[in-house]
């Protein structure tokens, strides 16, 4: 799951850079914050599960 999220985040950041430089920063920031949120959520769930 974590690998899938990482690949998706990388894919979105790469594609946004290719599309247009003005929009790419906003897109990257949005997906980076989503990525960090999912990462945080997965770490929390692992802590609570164990």
mmCIF file as gemmi writes it, N, C-alpha and C atoms, coordinates in Angstrom:
data_model
loop_
_atom_site.group_PDB
_atom_site.id
_atom_site.type_symbol
_atom_site.label_atom_id
_atom_site.label_alt_id
_atom_site.label_comp_id
_atom_site.label_asym_id
_atom_site.label_entity_id
_atom_site.label_seq_id
_atom_site.pdbx_PDB_ins_code
_atom_site.Cartn_x
_atom_site.Cartn_y
_atom_site.Cartn_z
_atom_site.occupancy
_atom_site.B_iso_or_equiv
_atom_site.pdbx_formal_charge
_atom_site.auth_seq_id
_atom_site.auth_asym_id
_atom_site.pdbx_PDB_model_num
ATOM 1 N N . UNK Axp A 1 ? 0.847 -1.211 0 1 0 ? 1 A 1
ATOM 2 C CA . UNK Axp A 1 ? 0 0 0 1 0 ? 1 A 1
ATOM 3 C C . UNK Axp A 1 ? 0.876 1.253 0 1 0 ? 1 A 1
ATOM 4 N N . UNK Axp A 2 ? 1.877 1.268 0.86 1 0 ? 2 A 1
ATOM 5 C CA . UNK Axp A 2 ? 2.769 2.421 0.965 1 0 ? 2 A 1
ATOM 6 C C . UNK Axp A 2 ? 3.525 2.657 -0.337 1 0 ? 2 A 1
ATOM 7 N N . UNK Axp A 3 ? 3.946 1.557 -0.969 1 0 ? 3 A 1
ATOM 8 C CA . UNK Axp A 3 ? 4.651 1.661 -2.246 1 0 ? 3 A 1
ATOM 9 C C . UNK Axp A 3 ? 3.737 2.237 -3.325 1 0 ? 3 A 1
ATOM 10 N N . UNK Axp A 4 ? 2.475 1.824 -3.299 1 0 ? 4 A 1
ATOM 11 C CA . UNK Axp A 4 ? 1.49 2.317 -4.264 1 0 ? 4 A 1
ATOM 12 C C . UNK Axp A 4 ? 1.262 3.814 -4.095 1 0 ? 4 A 1
ATOM 13 N N . UNK Axp A 5 ? 1.139 4.262 -2.858 1 0 ? 5 A 1
ATOM 14 C CA . UNK Axp A 5 ? 0.958 5.685 -2.559 1 0 ? 5 A 1
ATOM 15 C C . UNK Axp A 5 ? 2.178 6.486 -3.017 1 0 ? 5 A 1
ATOM 16 N N . UNK Axp A 6 ? 3.369 5.942 -2.766 1 0 ? 6 A 1
ATOM 17 C CA . UNK Axp A 6 ? 4.606 6.603 -3.175 1 0 ? 6 A 1
ATOM 18 C C . UNK Axp A 6 ? 4.681 6.734 -4.685 1 0 ? 6 A 1
ATOM 19 N N . UNK Axp A 7 ? 4.382 5.634 -5.397 1 0 ? 7 A 1
ATOM 20 C CA . UNK Axp A 7 ? 4.403 5.641 -6.862 1 0 ? 7 A 1
ATOM 21 C C . UNK Axp A 7 ? 3.395 6.639 -7.418 1 0 ? 7 A 1
ATOM 22 N N . UNK Axp A 8 ? 2.217 6.687 -6.811 1 0 ? 8 A 1
ATOM 23 C CA . UNK Axp A 8 ? 1.17 7.605 -7.249 1 0 ? 8 A 1
ATOM 24 C C . UNK Axp A 8 ? 1.605 9.055 -7.051 1 0 ? 8 A 1
ATOM 25 N N . UNK Axp A 9 ? 2.204 9.345 -5.904 1 0 ? 9 A 1
ATOM 26 C CA . UNK Axp A 9 ? 2.677 10.697 -5.612 1 0 ? 9 A 1
ATOM 27 C C . UNK Axp A 9 ? 3.774 11.122 -6.582 1 0 ? 9 A 1
ATOM 28 N N . UNK Axp A 10 ? 4.703 10.201 -6.859 1 0 ? 10 A 1
ATOM 29 C CA . UNK Axp A 10 ? 5.777 10.466 -7.814 1 0 ? 10 A 1
ATOM 30 C C . UNK Axp A 10 ? 5.2 10.692 -9.205 1 0 ? 10 A 1
ATOM 31 N N . UNK Axp A 11 ? 4.243 9.858 -9.595 1 0 ? 11 A 1
ATOM 32 C CA . UNK Axp A 11 ? 3.61 9.964 -10.91 1 0 ? 11 A 1
ATOM 33 C C . UNK Axp A 11 ? 2.923 11.315 -11.083 1 0 ? 11 A 1
ATOM 34 N N . UNK Axp A 12 ? 2.162 11.735 -10.084 1 0 ? 12 A 1
ATOM 35 C CA . UNK Axp A 12 ? 1.448 12.998 -10.153 1 0 ? 12 A 1
ATOM 36 C C . UNK Axp A 12 ? 2.399 14.19 -10.188 1 0 ? 12 A 1
ATOM 37 N N . UNK Axp A 13 ? 3.476 14.133 -9.411 1 0 ? 13 A 1
ATOM 38 C CA . UNK Axp A 13 ? 4.438 15.234 -9.39 1 0 ? 13 A 1
ATOM 39 C C . UNK Axp A 13 ? 5.178 15.342 -10.719 1 0 ? 13 A 1
ATOM 40 N N . UNK Axp A 14 ? 5.531 14.18 -11.311 1 0 ? 14 A 1
ATOM 41 C CA . UNK Axp A 14 ? 6.212 14.178 -12.602 1 0 ? 14 A 1
ATOM 42 C C . UNK Axp A 14 ? 5.304 14.703 -13.705 1 0 ? 14 A 1
ATOM 43 N N . UNK Axp A 15 ? 4.053 14.243 -13.733 1 0 ? 15 A 1
ATOM 44 C CA . UNK Axp A 15 ? 3.116 14.647 -14.777 1 0 ? 15 A 1
ATOM 45 C C . UNK Axp A 15 ? 2.755 16.129 -14.658 1 0 ? 15 A 1
ATOM 46 N N . UNK Axp A 16 ? 2.68 16.638 -13.433 1 0 ? 16 A 1
ATOM 47 C CA . UNK Axp A 16 ? 2.341 18.043 -13.234 1 0 ? 16 A 1
ATOM 48 C C . UNK Axp A 16 ? 3.474 18.96 -13.691 1 0 ? 16 A 1
ATOM 49 N N . UNK Axp A 17 ? 4.723 18.501 -13.515 1 0 ? 17 A 1
ATOM 50 C CA . UNK Axp A 17 ? 5.877 19.265 -13.983 1 0 ? 17 A 1
ATOM 51 C C . UNK Axp A 17 ? 5.866 19.332 -15.511 1 0 ? 17 A 1
ATOM 52 N N . UNK Axp A 18 ? 5.526 18.212 -16.143 1 0 ? 18 A 1
ATOM 53 C CA . UNK Axp A 18 ? 5.481 18.149 -17.6 1 0 ? 18 A 1
ATOM 54 C C . UNK Axp A 18 ? 4.362 19.019 -18.171 1 0 ? 18 A 1
ATOM 55 N N . UNK Axp A 19 ? 3.23 19.055 -17.493 1 0 ? 19 A 1
ATOM 56 C CA . UNK Axp A 19 ? 2.067 19.777 -18.008 1 0 ? 19 A 1
ATOM 57 C C . UNK Axp A 19 ? 2.306 21.289 -18.064 1 0 ? 19 A 1
ATOM 58 N N . UNK Axp A 20 ? 2.471 21.92 -16.933 1 0 ? 20 A 1
ATOM 59 C CA . UNK Axp A 20 ? 2.762 23.36 -16.912 1 0 ? 20 A 1
ATOM 60 C C . UNK Axp A 20 ? 3.379 23.78 -15.583 1 0 ? 20 A 1
ATOM 61 N N . UNK Axp A 21 ? 4.378 24.627 -15.664 1 0 ? 21 A 1
ATOM 62 C CA . UNK Axp A 21 ? 5.173 24.978 -14.49 1 0 ? 21 A 1
ATOM 63 C C . UNK Axp A 21 ? 4.402 25.833 -13.48 1 0 ? 21 A 1
ATOM 64 N N . UNK Axp A 22 ? 3.43 26.622 -13.956 1 0 ? 22 A 1
ATOM 65 C CA . UNK Axp A 22 ? 2.659 27.456 -13.033 1 0 ? 22 A 1
ATOM 66 C C . UNK Axp A 22 ? 1.77 26.609 -12.128 1 0 ? 22 A 1
ATOM 67 N N . UNK Axp A 23 ? 1.135 25.606 -12.728 1 0 ? 23 A 1
ATOM 68 C CA . UNK Axp A 23 ? 0.194 24.762 -11.995 1 0 ? 23 A 1
ATOM 69 C C . UNK Axp A 23 ? 0.901 23.675 -11.194 1 0 ? 23 A 1
ATOM 70 N N . UNK Axp A 24 ? 2.113 23.337 -11.603 1 0 ? 24 A 1
ATOM 71 C CA . UNK Axp A 24 ? 2.815 22.186 -11.025 1 0 ? 24 A 1
ATOM 72 C C . UNK Axp A 24 ? 3.089 22.351 -9.527 1 0 ? 24 A 1
ATOM 73 N N . UNK Axp A 25 ? 3.448 23.56 -9.115 1 0 ? 25 A 1
ATOM 74 C CA . UNK Axp A 25 ? 3.762 23.77 -7.704 1 0 ? 25 A 1
ATOM 75 C C . UNK Axp A 25 ? 2.535 23.541 -6.822 1 0 ? 25 A 1
ATOM 76 N N . UNK Axp A 26 ? 1.395 24.082 -7.24 1 0 ? 26 A 1
ATOM 77 C CA . UNK Axp A 26 ? 0.154 23.887 -6.496 1 0 ? 26 A 1
ATOM 78 C C . UNK Axp A 26 ? -0.254 22.422 -6.471 1 0 ? 26 A 1
ATOM 79 N N . UNK Axp A 27 ? -0.1 21.764 -7.614 1 0 ? 27 A 1
ATOM 80 C CA . UNK Axp A 27 ? -0.464 20.349 -7.724 1 0 ? 27 A 1
ATOM 81 C C . UNK Axp A 27 ? 0.435 19.503 -6.846 1 0 ? 27 A 1
ATOM 82 N N . UNK Axp A 28 ? 1.738 19.767 -6.911 1 0 ? 28 A 1
ATOM 83 C CA . UNK Axp A 28 ? 2.705 19.021 -6.098 1 0 ? 28 A 1
ATOM 84 C C . UNK Axp A 28 ? 2.428 19.208 -4.611 1 0 ? 28 A 1
ATOM 85 N N . UNK Axp A 29 ? 2.154 20.438 -4.213 1 0 ? 29 A 1
ATOM 86 C CA . UNK Axp A 29 ? 1.885 20.738 -2.811 1 0 ? 29 A 1
ATOM 87 C C . UNK Axp A 29 ? 0.643 19.999 -2.331 1 0 ? 29 A 1
ATOM 88 N N . UNK Axp A 30 ? -0.39 19.985 -3.188 1 0 ? 30 A 1
ATOM 89 C CA . UNK Axp A 30 ? -1.64 19.308 -2.856 1 0 ? 30 A 1
ATOM 90 C C . UNK Axp A 30 ? -1.431 17.807 -2.689 1 0 ? 30 A 1
ATOM 91 N N . UNK Axp A 31 ? -0.732 17.201 -3.647 1 0 ? 31 A 1
ATOM 92 C CA . UNK Axp A 31 ? -0.514 15.759 -3.584 1 0 ? 31 A 1
ATOM 93 C C . UNK Axp A 31 ? 0.51 15.378 -2.52 1 0 ? 31 A 1
ATOM 94 N N . UNK Axp A 32 ? 1.457 16.286 -2.256 1 0 ? 32 A 1
ATOM 95 C CA . UNK Axp A 32 ? 2.43 16.034 -1.193 1 0 ? 32 A 1
ATOM 96 C C . UNK Axp A 32 ? 1.736 16.016 0.167 1 0 ? 32 A 1
ATOM 97 N N . UNK Axp A 33 ? 0.818 16.952 0.371 1 0 ? 33 A 1
ATOM 98 C CA . UNK Axp A 33 ? 0.085 16.997 1.637 1 0 ? 33 A 1
ATOM 99 C C . UNK Axp A 33 ? -0.817 15.771 1.799 1 0 ? 33 A 1
ATOM 100 N N . UNK Axp A 34 ? -1.409 15.318 0.68 1 0 ? 34 A 1
ATOM 101 C CA . UNK Axp A 34 ? -2.201 14.085 0.706 1 0 ? 34 A 1
ATOM 102 C C . UNK Axp A 34 ? -1.33 12.886 1.038 1 0 ? 34 A 1
ATOM 103 N N . UNK Axp A 35 ? -0.143 12.852 0.424 1 0 ? 35 A 1
ATOM 104 C CA . UNK Axp A 35 ? 0.805 11.765 0.653 1 0 ? 35 A 1
ATOM 105 C C . UNK Axp A 35 ? 1.239 11.717 2.114 1 0 ? 35 A 1
ATOM 106 N N . UNK Axp A 36 ? 1.568 12.882 2.666 1 0 ? 36 A 1
ATOM 107 C CA . UNK Axp A 36 ? 1.977 12.972 4.072 1 0 ? 36 A 1
ATOM 108 C C . UNK Axp A 36 ? 0.827 12.543 4.988 1 0 ? 36 A 1
ATOM 109 N N . UNK Axp A 37 ? -0.399 12.94 4.629 1 0 ? 37 A 1
ATOM 110 C CA . UNK Axp A 37 ? -1.573 12.564 5.416 1 0 ? 37 A 1
ATOM 111 C C . UNK Axp A 37 ? -1.775 11.056 5.444 1 0 ? 37 A 1
ATOM 112 N N . UNK Axp A 38 ? -1.665 10.424 4.259 1 0 ? 38 A 1
ATOM 113 C CA . UNK Axp A 38 ? -1.823 8.974 4.185 1 0 ? 38 A 1
ATOM 114 C C . UNK Axp A 38 ? -0.691 8.247 4.908 1 0 ? 38 A 1
ATOM 115 N N . UNK Axp A 39 ? 0.511 8.795 4.799 1 0 ? 39 A 1
ATOM 116 C CA . UNK Axp A 39 ? 1.661 8.225 5.499 1 0 ? 39 A 1
ATOM 117 C C . UNK Axp A 39 ? 1.44 8.282 7.012 1 0 ? 39 A 1
ATOM 118 N N . UNK Axp A 40 ? 1.005 9.434 7.484 1 0 ? 40 A 1
ATOM 119 C CA . UNK Axp A 40 ? 0.713 9.645 8.903 1 0 ? 40 A 1
ATOM 120 C C . UNK Axp A 40 ? -0.392 8.711 9.379 1 0 ? 40 A 1
ATOM 121 N N . UNK Axp A 41 ? -1.428 8.564 8.567 1 0 ? 41 A 1
ATOM 122 C CA . UNK Axp A 41 ? -2.56 7.7 8.908 1 0 ? 41 A 1
ATOM 123 C C . UNK Axp A 41 ? -2.137 6.238 8.99 1 0 ? 41 A 1
ATOM 124 N N . UNK Axp A 42 ? -1.281 5.811 8.061 1 0 ? 42 A 1
ATOM 125 C CA . UNK Axp A 42 ? -0.824 4.415 8.057 1 0 ? 42 A 1
ATOM 126 C C . UNK Axp A 42 ? 0.067 4.12 9.264 1 0 ? 42 A 1
ATOM 127 N N . UNK Axp A 43 ? 0.907 5.085 9.638 1 0 ? 43 A 1
ATOM 128 C CA . UNK Axp A 43 ? 1.762 4.931 10.818 1 0 ? 43 A 1
ATOM 129 C C . UNK Axp A 43 ? 0.909 4.853 12.085 1 0 ? 43 A 1
ATOM 130 N N . UNK Axp A 44 ? -0.088 5.729 12.174 1 0 ? 44 A 1
ATOM 131 C CA . UNK Axp A 44 ? -0.989 5.716 13.332 1 0 ? 44 A 1
ATOM 132 C C . UNK Axp A 44 ? -1.751 4.407 13.435 1 0 ? 44 A 1
ATOM 133 N N . UNK Axp A 45 ? -2.242 3.909 12.291 1 0 ? 45 A 1
ATOM 134 C CA . UNK Axp A 45 ? -3.007 2.658 12.301 1 0 ? 45 A 1
ATOM 135 C C . UNK Axp A 45 ? -2.132 1.481 12.724 1 0 ? 45 A 1
ATOM 136 N N . UNK Axp A 46 ? -0.856 1.502 12.312 1 0 ? 46 A 1
ATOM 137 C CA . UNK Axp A 46 ? 0.074 0.443 12.711 1 0 ? 46 A 1
ATOM 138 C C . UNK Axp A 46 ? 0.34 0.491 14.217 1 0 ? 46 A 1
ATOM 139 N N . UNK Axp A 47 ? 0.448 1.697 14.76 1 0 ? 47 A 1
ATOM 140 C CA . UNK Axp A 47 ? 0.677 1.866 16.197 1 0 ? 47 A 1
ATOM 141 C C . UNK Axp A 47 ? -0.532 1.356 16.995 1 0 ? 47 A 1
ATOM 142 N N . UNK Axp A 48 ? -1.735 1.705 16.538 1 0 ? 48 A 1
ATOM 143 C CA . UNK Axp A 48 ? -2.943 1.297 17.253 1 0 ? 48 A 1
ATOM 144 C C . UNK Axp A 48 ? -3.235 -0.192 17.097 1 0 ? 48 A 1
ATOM 145 N N . UNK Axp A 49 ? -2.869 -0.765 15.949 1 0 ? 49 A 1
ATOM 146 C CA . UNK Axp A 49 ? -3.114 -2.191 15.704 1 0 ? 49 A 1
ATOM 147 C C . UNK Axp A 49 ? -2.212 -3.07 16.572 1 0 ? 49 A 1
ATOM 148 N N . UNK Axp A 50 ? -0.97 -2.657 16.735 1 0 ? 50 A 1
ATOM 149 C CA . UNK Axp A 50 ? -0.01 -3.492 17.471 1 0 ? 50 A 1
ATOM 150 C C . UNK Axp A 50 ? -0.16 -3.372 18.997 1 0 ? 50 A 1
